Amino acid sequence: MSLKIDILGTEYTINRYDFNNKPEFEKNSWNGYCDEVTKEIALVNMKTFPGCENDSDEKLKKIEKQTLRHEIIHAFFNECGLQDSTLQYGGGWAKNEEMVDWIALQFDKILKAFKECDIV
């Protein structure tokens, strides 16, 4: 899988790798990540993720879609500058009006990216 999507005017490439082909997966026990420098979203082929070898294709597809949605949100946060202030804590994110407003204002763009990846 190699797909290019638009994230707030920046092109991101989505690639799928076997678990053993990306050191980040094993080192962090991740099944995906978003690299804000290279503009890549890397996803693991869940059939190669330790412990998932016997899971159904349907379950693995759901996990992959959920992971891709998660990483696309990271990409949106990266491209609008929100990642720069994530270490500042002023209360729970669920109560943070800025976050709620951001999601409400950007949702149509997020939905478009999700549709481009067929993960809705």
Disulfide bonds with the S-S distance in Angstrom:
none
